[in-house]
């Protein structure tokens, strides 16, 4: 998991007060430049006020969930059918980090797509088709 920890190091930044909001509102150009080196699908985002608003709001999701899950991890399992769409060139959620989920999901389907982190924006019709097909098969 060490490689995934390095890929997820931005989470530590997101948990800080004030600074991430400033980076998103005043330094979006820098975030975009750094992210583009890791994953060119970042350019598919509607940069500007939309991304700034969404990014600042999403910081609260990290702050509400990550610290409590790290302090109090809970074992989980599911029997609900799960489809895992793996973007094989994702710079943030690496395929390696998604190994071993069969131990937690009794009905897991894996689909690999040669794409980056923003797969749903890069290939919306293909992504929607994968979801629709999976739901049809499991209804």
CNS distance restraints for C-alpha pairs under 8 A (distance, minus, plus):
assign (resid   1 and name CA) (resid   5 and name CA) 6.14 0.50 0.50
assign (resid   1 and name CA) (resid  96 and name CA) 7.77 0.50 0.50
assign (resid   1 and name CA) (resid  97 and name CA) 6.58 0.50 0.50
assign (resid   2 and name CA) (resid   6 and name CA) 6.40 0.50 0.50
assign (resid   3 and name CA) (resid   7 and name CA) 6.34 0.50 0.50
assign (resid   4 and name CA) (resid   8 and name CA) 6.05 0.50 0.50
assign (resid   4 and name CA) (resid  92 and name CA) 7.58 0.50 0.50
assign (resid   4 and name CA) (resid  93 and name CA) 7.09 0.50 0.50
assign (resid   4 and name CA) (resid  94 and name CA) 6.41 0.50 0.50
assign (resid   4 and name CA) (resid  96 and name CA) 7.43 0.50 0.50
assign (resid   4 and name CA) (resid  97 and name CA) 6.02 0.50 0.50
assign (resid   5 and name CA) (resid   9 and name CA) 6.06 0.50 0.50
assign (resid   7 and name CA) (resid  91 and name CA) 6.59 0.50 0.50
assign (resid   7 and name CA) (resid  92 and name CA) 5.10 0.50 0.50
assign (resid   7 and name CA) (resid  93 and name CA) 7.21 0.50 0.50
assign (resid   7 and name CA) (resid  94 and name CA) 7.69 0.50 0.50
assign (resid   8 and name CA) (resid  92 and name CA) 5.96 0.50 0.50
assign (resid   8 and name CA) (resid  93 and name CA) 7.55 0.50 0.50
assign (resid   9 and name CA) (resid  13 and name CA) 7.43 0.50 0.50
assign (resid  10 and name CA) (resid  14 and name CA) 6.36 0.50 0.50
assign (resid  11 and name CA) (resid  15 and name CA) 6.37 0.50 0.50
assign (resid  11 and name CA) (resid  62 and name CA) 7.31 0.50 0.50
assign (resid  12 and name CA) (resid  16 and name CA) 6.98 0.50 0.50
assign (resid  13 and name CA) (resid  19 and name CA) 7.95 0.50 0.50
assign (resid  13 and name CA) (resid  20 and name CA) 6.65 0.50 0.50
assign (resid  14 and name CA) (resid  20 and name CA) 5.74 0.50 0.50
assign (resid  14 and name CA) (resid  59 and name CA) 5.97 0.50 0.50
assign (resid  14 and name CA) (resid  62 and name CA) 6.90 0.50 0.50
assign (resid  14 and name CA) (resid  63 and name CA) 7.42 0.50 0.50
assign (resid  15 and name CA) (resid  59 and name CA) 7.38 0.50 0.50
assign (resid  15 and name CA) (resid  62 and name CA) 6.72 0.50 0.50
assign (resid  15 and name CA) (resid  63 and name CA) 5.42 0.50 0.50
assign (resid  16 and name CA) (resid  20 and name CA) 6.85 0.50 0.50
assign (resid  18 and name CA) (resid  22 and name CA) 6.43 0.50 0.50
assign (resid  19 and name CA) (resid  23 and name CA) 6.23 0.50 0.50
assign (resid  20 and name CA) (resid  24 and name CA) 6.18 0.50 0.50
assign (resid  20 and name CA) (resid  56 and name CA) 7.73 0.50 0.50
assign (resid  20 and name CA) (resid  59 and name CA) 7.86 0.50 0.50
assign (resid  21 and name CA) (resid  25 and name CA) 6.12 0.50 0.50
assign (resid  21 and name CA) (resid  56 and name CA) 5.77 0.50 0.50
assign (resid  22 and name CA) (resid  26 and name CA) 5.59 0.50 0.50
assign (resid  22 and name CA) (resid  27 and name CA) 7.05 0.50 0.50
assign (resid  23 and name CA) (resid  27 and name CA) 4.52 0.50 0.50
assign (resid  23 and name CA) (resid  28 and name CA) 6.30 0.50 0.50
assign (resid  23 and name CA) (resid  31 and name CA) 7.62 0.50 0.50
assign (resid  24 and name CA) (resid  28 and name CA) 4.93 0.50 0.50
assign (resid  24 and name CA) (resid  31 and name CA) 7.43 0.50 0.50
assign (resid  24 and name CA) (resid  52 and name CA) 5.69 0.50 0.50
assign (resid  24 and name CA) (resid  55 and name CA) 7.06 0.50 0.50
assign (resid  24 and name CA) (resid  56 and name CA) 6.89 0.50 0.50
assign (resid  25 and name CA) (resid  52 and name CA) 6.05 0.50 0.50
assign (resid  27 and name CA) (resid  31 and name CA) 6.58 0.50 0.50
assign (resid  28 and name CA) (resid  32 and name CA) 6.07 0.50 0.50
assign (resid  28 and name CA) (resid  52 and name CA) 7.53 0.50 0.50
assign (resid  29 and name CA) (resid  33 and name CA) 6.14 0.50 0.50
assign (resid  30 and name CA) (resid  34 and name CA) 6.18 0.50 0.50
assign (resid  31 and name CA) (resid  35 and name CA) 5.96 0.50 0.50
assign (resid  32 and name CA) (resid  36 and name CA) 5.92 0.50 0.50
assign (resid  32 and name CA) (resid  42 and name CA) 7.26 0.50 0.50
assign (resid  32 and name CA) (resid  43 and name CA) 7.87 0.50 0.50
assign (resid  33 and name CA) (resid  37 and name CA) 6.73 0.50 0.50
assign (resid  34 and name CA) (resid  38 and name CA) 6.92 0.50 0.50
assign (resid  35 and name CA) (resid  39 and name CA) 6.03 0.50 0.50
assign (resid  35 and name CA) (resid  40 and name CA) 7.50 0.50 0.50
assign (resid  35 and name CA) (resid  42 and name CA) 6.55 0.50 0.50
assign (resid  36 and name CA) (resid  40 and name CA) 4.71 0.50 0.50
assign (resid  36 and name CA) (resid  41 and name CA) 7.40 0.50 0.50
assign (resid  36 and name CA) (resid  42 and name CA) 5.88 0.50 0.50
assign (resid  36 and name CA) (resid  43 and name CA) 7.05 0.50 0.50
assign (resid  38 and name CA) (resid  91 and name CA) 5.76 0.50 0.50
assign (resid  39 and name CA) (resid  89 and name CA) 7.60 0.50 0.50
assign (resid  39 and name CA) (resid  90 and name CA) 6.92 0.50 0.50
assign (resid  39 and name CA) (resid  91 and name CA) 5.98 0.50 0.50
assign (resid  39 and name CA) (resid 116 and name CA) 6.00 0.50 0.50
assign (resid  39 and name CA) (resid 117 and name CA) 6.97 0.50 0.50
assign (resid  40 and name CA) (resid 116 and name CA) 7.38 0.50 0.50
assign (resid  41 and name CA) (resid  45 and name CA) 7.88 0.50 0.50
assign (resid  41 and name CA) (resid 116 and name CA) 5.83 0.50 0.50
assign (resid  41 and name CA) (resid 117 and name CA) 6.72 0.50 0.50
assign (resid  41 and name CA) (resid 118 and name CA) 5.64 0.50 0.50
assign (resid  41 and name CA) (resid 119 and name CA) 7.55 0.50 0.50
assign (resid  41 and name CA) (resid 122 and name CA) 6.64 0.50 0.50
assign (resid  42 and name CA) (resid 117 and name CA) 7.71 0.50 0.50
assign (resid  42 and name CA) (resid 118 and name CA) 6.62 0.50 0.50
assign (resid  43 and name CA) (resid  47 and name CA) 7.83 0.50 0.50
assign (resid  44 and name CA) (resid 118 and name CA) 7.46 0.50 0.50
assign (resid  44 and name CA) (resid 121 and name CA) 6.37 0.50 0.50
assign (resid  44 and name CA) (resid 122 and name CA) 6.71 0.50 0.50
assign (resid  45 and name CA) (resid  51 and name CA) 7.08 0.50 0.50
assign (resid  45 and name CA) (resid 121 and name CA) 7.63 0.50 0.50
assign (resid  46 and name CA) (resid  50 and name CA) 6.42 0.50 0.50
assign (resid  46 and name CA) (resid  51 and name CA) 6.18 0.50 0.50
assign (resid  47 and name CA) (resid  51 and name CA) 5.25 0.50 0.50
assign (resid  47 and name CA) (resid  52 and name CA) 7.55 0.50 0.50
assign (resid  48 and name CA) (resid  52 and name CA) 6.24 0.50 0.50
assign (resid  49 and name CA) (resid  53 and name CA) 5.99 0.50 0.50
assign (resid  50 and name CA) (resid  54 and name CA) 6.18 0.50 0.50
assign (resid  51 and name CA) (resid  55 and name CA) 5.79 0.50 0.50
assign (resid  52 and name CA) (resid  56 and name CA) 6.05 0.50 0.50
assign (resid  53 and name CA) (resid  57 and name CA) 6.21 0.50 0.50
assign (resid  54 and name CA) (resid  58 and name CA) 6.06 0.50 0.50
assign (resid  55 and name CA) (resid  59 and name CA) 6.41 0.50 0.50
assign (resid  56 and name CA) (resid  60 and name CA) 7.57 0.50 0.50
assign (resid  57 and name CA) (resid  61 and name CA) 7.54 0.50 0.50
assign (resid  58 and name CA) (resid  62 and name CA) 6.83 0.50 0.50
assign (resid  59 and name CA) (resid  63 and name CA) 6.28 0.50 0.50
assign (resid  60 and name CA) (resid  64 and name CA) 5.87 0.50 0.50
assign (resid  61 and name CA) (resid  65 and name CA) 6.09 0.50 0.50
assign (resid  62 and name CA) (resid  66 and name CA) 5.45 0.50 0.50
assign (resid  63 and name CA) (resid  67 and name CA) 6.69 0.50 0.50
assign (resid  64 and name CA) (resid  68 and name CA) 7.26 0.50 0.50
assign (resid  65 and name CA) (resid  69 and name CA) 6.10 0.50 0.50
assign (resid  66 and name CA) (resid  70 and name CA) 6.10 0.50 0.50
assign (resid  67 and name CA) (resid  71 and name CA) 6.12 0.50 0.50
assign (resid  68 and name CA) (resid  72 and name CA) 5.84 0.50 0.50
assign (resid  68 and name CA) (resid  73 and name CA) 7.74 0.50 0.50
assign (resid  69 and name CA) (resid  73 and name CA) 4.88 0.50 0.50
assign (resid  69 and name CA) (resid  74 and name CA) 7.41 0.50 0.50
assign (resid  76 and name CA) (resid 104 and name CA) 6.55 0.50 0.50
assign (resid  77 and name CA) (resid 103 and name CA) 7.80 0.50 0.50
assign (resid  77 and name CA) (resid 104 and name CA) 4.41 0.50 0.50
assign (resid  77 and name CA) (resid 105 and name CA) 5.88 0.50 0.50
assign (resid  77 and name CA) (resid 106 and name CA) 7.86 0.50 0.50
assign (resid  78 and name CA) (resid 104 and name CA) 6.26 0.50 0.50
assign (resid  78 and name CA) (resid 105 and name CA) 5.10 0.50 0.50
assign (resid  78 and name CA) (resid 106 and name CA) 6.51 0.50 0.50
assign (resid  79 and name CA) (resid 105 and name CA) 6.10 0.50 0.50
assign (resid  79 and name CA) (resid 106 and name CA) 5.28 0.50 0.50
assign (resid  79 and name CA) (resid 107 and name CA) 6.33 0.50 0.50
assign (resid  80 and name CA) (resid 105 and name CA) 7.49 0.50 0.50
assign (resid  80 and name CA) (resid 106 and name CA) 7.66 0.50 0.50
assign (resid  80 and name CA) (resid 107 and name CA) 6.79 0.50 0.50
assign (resid  81 and name CA) (resid 105 and name CA) 7.57 0.50 0.50
assign (resid  81 and name CA) (resid 106 and name CA) 7.54 0.50 0.50
assign (resid  81 and name CA) (resid 107 and name CA) 4.87 0.50 0.50
assign (resid  81 and name CA) (resid 108 and name CA) 6.11 0.50 0.50
assign (resid  81 and name CA) (resid 109 and name CA) 7.84 0.50 0.50
assign (resid  81 and name CA) (resid 138 and name CA) 7.31 0.50 0.50
assign (resid  82 and name CA) (resid 105 and name CA) 7.04 0.50 0.50
assign (resid  82 and name CA) (resid 107 and name CA) 6.23 0.50 0.50
assign (resid  82 and name CA) (resid 108 and name CA) 4.96 0.50 0.50
assign (resid  82 and name CA) (resid 109 and name CA) 6.23 0.50 0.50
assign (resid  83 and name CA) (resid 108 and name CA) 5.90 0.50 0.50
assign (resid  83 and name CA) (resid 109 and name CA) 4.70 0.50 0.50
assign (resid  83 and name CA) (resid 110 and name CA) 5.94 0.50 0.50
assign (resid  83 and name CA) (resid 111 and name CA) 7.41 0.50 0.50
assign (resid  83 and name CA) (resid 131 and name CA) 7.90 0.50 0.50
assign (resid  83 and name CA) (resid 134 and name CA) 7.12 0.50 0.50
assign (resid  84 and name CA) (resid 108 and name CA) 7.23 0.50 0.50
assign (resid  84 and name CA) (resid 109 and name CA) 6.08 0.50 0.50
assign (resid  84 and name CA) (resid 110 and name CA) 4.86 0.50 0.50
assign (resid  84 and name CA) (resid 111 and name CA) 6.18 0.50 0.50
assign (resid  85 and name CA) (resid 110 and name CA) 6.15 0.50 0.50
assign (resid  85 and name CA) (resid 111 and name CA) 4.91 0.50 0.50
assign (resid  85 and name CA) (resid 112 and name CA) 5.96 0.50 0.50
assign (resid  85 and name CA) (resid 113 and name CA) 7.17 0.50 0.50
assign (resid  86 and name CA) (resid  95 and name CA) 6.50 0.50 0.50
assign (resid  86 and name CA) (resid 110 and name CA) 7.17 0.50 0.50
assign (resid  86 and name CA) (resid 111 and name CA) 6.01 0.50 0.50
assign (resid  86 and name CA) (resid 112 and name CA) 4.71 0.50 0.50
assign (resid  86 and name CA) (resid 113 and name CA) 6.05 0.50 0.50
assign (resid  87 and name CA) (resid  94 and name CA) 7.99 0.50 0.50
assign (resid  87 and name CA) (resid  95 and name CA) 7.42 0.50 0.50
assign (resid  87 and name CA) (resid 112 and name CA) 6.12 0.50 0.50
assign (resid  87 and name CA) (resid 113 and name CA) 5.11 0.50 0.50
assign (resid  87 and name CA) (resid 114 and name CA) 5.93 0.50 0.50
assign (resid  87 and name CA) (resid 115 and name CA) 5.06 0.50 0.50
assign (resid  87 and name CA) (resid 116 and name CA) 5.53 0.50 0.50
assign (resid  87 and name CA) (resid 117 and name CA) 6.27 0.50 0.50
assign (resid  87 and name CA) (resid 119 and name CA) 6.57 0.50 0.50
assign (resid  88 and name CA) (resid  94 and name CA) 7.13 0.50 0.50
assign (resid  88 and name CA) (resid  95 and name CA) 6.07 0.50 0.50
assign (resid  88 and name CA) (resid 112 and name CA) 6.38 0.50 0.50
assign (resid  88 and name CA) (resid 113 and name CA) 6.02 0.50 0.50
assign (resid  88 and name CA) (resid 114 and name CA) 5.19 0.50 0.50
assign (resid  88 and name CA) (resid 115 and name CA) 5.89 0.50 0.50
assign (resid  88 and name CA) (resid 116 and name CA) 6.73 0.50 0.50
assign (resid  89 and name CA) (resid  94 and name CA) 7.49 0.50 0.50
assign (resid  89 and name CA) (resid 114 and name CA) 6.31 0.50 0.50
assign (resid  89 and name CA) (resid 115 and name CA) 5.25 0.50 0.50
assign (resid  89 and name CA) (resid 116 and name CA) 4.53 0.50 0.50
assign (resid  89 and name CA) (resid 117 and name CA) 7.05 0.50 0.50
assign (resid  90 and name CA) (resid  94 and name CA) 5.69 0.50 0.50
assign (resid  90 and name CA) (resid  95 and name CA) 7.72 0.50 0.50
assign (resid  90 and name CA) (resid 115 and name CA) 6.90 0.50 0.50
assign (resid  90 and name CA) (resid 116 and name CA) 4.28 0.50 0.50
assign (resid  90 and name CA) (resid 117 and name CA) 4.34 0.50 0.50
assign (resid  90 and name CA) (resid 118 and name CA) 7.99 0.50 0.50
assign (resid  91 and name CA) (resid 116 and name CA) 6.97 0.50 0.50
assign (resid  91 and name CA) (resid 117 and name CA) 6.53 0.50 0.50
assign (resid  92 and name CA) (resid 117 and name CA) 6.92 0.50 0.50
assign (resid  93 and name CA) (resid  97 and name CA) 6.64 0.50 0.50
assign (resid  93 and name CA) (resid  98 and name CA) 7.93 0.50 0.50
assign (resid  93 and name CA) (resid 117 and name CA) 7.42 0.50 0.50
assign (resid  94 and name CA) (resid  98 and name CA) 7.08 0.50 0.50
assign (resid  95 and name CA) (resid  99 and name CA) 6.96 0.50 0.50
assign (resid 100 and name CA) (resid 104 and name CA) 7.85 0.50 0.50
assign (resid 101 and name CA) (resid 105 and name CA) 6.07 0.50 0.50
assign (resid 101 and name CA) (resid 108 and name CA) 7.79 0.50 0.50
assign (resid 102 and name CA) (resid 106 and name CA) 6.24 0.50 0.50
assign (resid 102 and name CA) (resid 107 and name CA) 7.64 0.50 0.50
assign (resid 102 and name CA) (resid 108 and name CA) 6.26 0.50 0.50
assign (resid 115 and name CA) (resid 119 and name CA) 5.93 0.50 0.50
assign (resid 115 and name CA) (resid 122 and name CA) 7.81 0.50 0.50
assign (resid 118 and name CA) (resid 122 and name CA) 6.12 0.50 0.50
assign (resid 119 and name CA) (resid 123 and name CA) 5.83 0.50 0.50
assign (resid 119 and name CA) (resid 124 and name CA) 7.39 0.50 0.50
assign (resid 119 and name CA) (resid 127 and name CA) 7.34 0.50 0.50
assign (resid 120 and name CA) (resid 124 and name CA) 4.78 0.50 0.50
assign (resid 120 and name CA) (resid 127 and name CA) 5.68 0.50 0.50
assign (resid 120 and name CA) (resid 128 and name CA) 7.82 0.50 0.50
assign (resid 123 and name CA) (resid 127 and name CA) 6.07 0.50 0.50
assign (resid 124 and name CA) (resid 128 and name CA) 5.95 0.50 0.50
assign (resid 125 and name CA) (resid 129 and name CA) 5.98 0.50 0.50
assign (resid 126 and name CA) (resid 130 and name CA) 6.26 0.50 0.50
assign (resid 127 and name CA) (resid 131 and name CA) 6.43 0.50 0.50
assign (resid 128 and name CA) (resid 132 and name CA) 6.01 0.50 0.50
assign (resid 129 and name CA) (resid 133 and name CA) 5.92 0.50 0.50
assign (resid 130 and name CA) (resid 134 and name CA) 6.14 0.50 0.50
assign (resid 131 and name CA) (resid 135 and name CA) 6.17 0.50 0.50
assign (resid 132 and name CA) (resid 136 and name CA) 6.13 0.50 0.50
assign (resid 133 and name CA) (resid 137 and name CA) 6.19 0.50 0.50
assign (resid 134 and name CA) (resid 138 and name CA) 6.34 0.50 0.50
assign (resid 135 and name CA) (resid 139 and name CA) 6.02 0.50 0.50
